């Protein structure tokens, strides 16, 4: 579905990504991990055409991304950013914004069909009860669900998420990732998600893309990527990698400095 070939890009004269080659298949649940400044968010921005490549190409279904018009892109790719909106409208009104890419020429208002799609998205995200609440009145976790509902209202083929669980408690983190996983499995939605939490990435993603200093260090299953040597090299910190006793997925344990000192004695 998505192919990135020799991508180099950045901001102004600053190169952030250098020589990225990556393929994402239809129906994949792929997680992008790596330390701050490694290029995770920049890669998402390149895929969504917020920044233009200095070199290389990005293809969506074998069509060069920059040759596709904005409306078609918005019908195929939906984005959930880490920035929560500060906007004076109800949840339902906000979710309905996701139908805009599907508006016909000279259409200024949503149709009954548009409303049905938005209501279905709110049902899937369990925010129907909040539809008449203002976005400014709901919690961070509820707002994140509203962002996902708006993205689903676009009826995309691919969902890009930039740290959707940031600043949320573990209950909301699990609820949101369970929902995304369900959409991936039951509806065949292709998912690319940026996550800082390595253990959440391990539990939910089929494939991980470990980035380091603007390049892809390693890509593969959680078992292949989350090994202590690569994690220590990229993150510059001592870790222990065990297995979750229930899921058998890799589980990364940090080692505080105080514990390191005790181990050296």
N, C-alpha and C positions, 0 to 999 in steps of 0.2 A: 504493500500500500504506500509506503514512504521510503524513498531512497535518497541518501545524502552522499554526495560524491566530492571528495577533496575540498570540503568547505573550510574557508578561511574568512573570518569576519570579526568585527569589533565595533569600537566607537571612535569616530574621528581617525586619528592616526594610531590609536591603541589597538593592537591585535589581541583579541581575547580567545578566539578559537582558531586552531591551526591544523589544517589537514584532517578534518573529521570525515570518516567514512562509516556509514551506518545504514542498516536496513531494518525496517519495522514491518512485520507481516500483518496481514488482516487478522483481527481478533486477538492480537497479542496484548498482554498486560506488562508493559516495560517500565522499569523504574530507573530514573537517573539519580545517581548518588555521587557524593564527592564533597570535599571541604569547601568552605567559603572562598569565592574567587576562582573556582575551578572551571566555571563556564556553563553551569547547569541552566540557569535562567537565560543566558545569552543564546544557548542552543534552542530553547523554546521560542525566543523572540525571532530567531532566524527562520524557524519553521512557520511562524505566523506572519512573516514578512514585515515585522516591526523594524528589523534592520536588514540591510541589503548585503549580500556576500561581496567581499573583496575578490574572492576567487572561488571557483567550484559551483556546483549546481545542487538544487533540491528538487526532487521529482515526487509528484503525487500521482499515483497510478500512471506512471510513465509520461506524465505531462509536466514540463518544467514549471515550477511553482510560480515564477514571476510572469508567466505567459497566461495564467488563469486570472479571470477578473475577480474583483473583491467579493461580489455577490455569490459566485460559485464556490469560492473558498469558504465563505461563512456558512454555506449550506452543507459543507463536508467536514469542516473542522470547527469545533467549539473549544473555547478556552476558559478555564477557571483560574483566575489570578490569585495571588496571595494578598492583594490589596482589597479590603472590604469596602464596599461603596458607601459614601455618605450622600444620600439622595432622599429627597422628600417625595416619596410615592409609596403606595401600598405594595405588599409582597406580590400580589396578583399582577399589578401593573408592571412591576419590575420583571417578573417571569415572562410576561407577554412580549417584552422587548426581544426575546429570543426568536420571535416569529418574523422580525423585520427583514431578514435575508430572503424570506419566501414571499414577501409582498409583490404583487404584480404592478406593472406600470400604472401610475395614477391611483394606486391604492393608499389611502391615508389612515384607515382604521382596520382593526382586526376583524376577521370574519368569525362566524360560529365555529368553523373548522379550526381556526387558530386558537380560539378559546378552549375547545375540546383538547387540543394537543397540550396546551399549557396546564389545564386541569389534570390531565393524565400525568404530566411531569411532577406536579405538586403532590399527587397521590403517591407516586413512586418514592418521592423524597420525604413523604409524611409531613408536609407543611400546609396541607389544605386548611387546617384549623387556624393558620396564621395569615390566610390570604388577604384579609381585610386590615391586618395590622400594618403599621408603617415600618419601613425598613429600619428607621432610627430607633424603634421601640423593641426590637427583638435582640436576642443574645448573639454572641459571635458564632456559636455553633449553628444556631438557626439561620443566621445570615449566610453561612457557608453552604448550607443546604439550599437556600434560595438561589445562590450563584450556580449550583449544580443543576437545579431545576430549570433555570433560565438557559443554561447550556443544552440541556436535554430537549428543551422546547425548539431549539434549532434543528432537531432531528439529524444530528451529525453522524458521520461514519467514524470519526476519530475524536477523542476527548483528550485535551492537553490540560494538565493540572500542575500548577506551581505551588508547592507547599500548602495543600488544602487543609492540612491538620495543624498548621502552625498556630500556636497560642491557644490550642484547645485542650481540654482535659481528656483523660484516657477514654472516658465513656463516649464523648463526641468523636474522638479519633477513630475508635473501633466502629462506631455506627456509620461514619462517612466512608471508611474504607470497605466495610462490609457491603454498603450500597454500591460502591463503584465496582467491586468484585462481582456483585450480582448482575449489574448491567453488562459487564464484560462477558460473563458466562452465559446468561440467559438471552441477551439481545445481540451478542456478537460484536459489541462496541470495542473498537481498538482504543487502548488507553496508554498514554505516555504520561508518567507522573514524576515530578521532582520531589524527593523526600530527603530530609536531613536525618531522620531517625532510621538507622540501619536495621533495627529489629522489625520495625513496621514494614520496611521495604522487603526484608527477608520473608516475612509471613505472607504478604499479599501479592508480590510480583512474580511472574513466571520467569522473567529475565531481568538482569540488572546491568546497567551501564555505568561503570566506575570511571569518573573523570578526574583528571589531575592536571593542573596548569594548562588548561585549554586543549587537552588531548584526551582521547579515550585510553585509559590504562588497561582496562580489561572489561569484557562483556561475556555474559553466560548466565547460567542458573545461579540462584543464591548460593548453592553449595560450591560452585566453581569460583565465584567472585569474593565471597565473604570468608577469606582465609586470613589468618593473623598476619602473615608476612606482607601481603598487599595492603591491608588496612593500616598496619603500622607505618609502612613506607609512605603512603599517601597522606594519612592524617597526622603523622609525626607524633604518635602517642602509643604507649604500650597498651595492648588489649589481650583478652583471652576469648577465644571463640569456642563456645560449647554448642550443644543442641537443645532446642526446646523439647522437653520430655514428651509433650503431647503431639506436636506437629512434626517433630524431627527436623525442623528448619534450623539453620545456623542462628546462634544467638550471641551477640557481641557484648562482652563485659568490659567495662573500663577499669583501669587500675590507677587509683589516686596516688599522688606523690607520697603520701604518708605510708601507704601500703608498700610502695616500691622500696622505701627506706627500710622497712621492717624485713623485707625479703632479702635485702643485701647484707643484713647482719648475720 
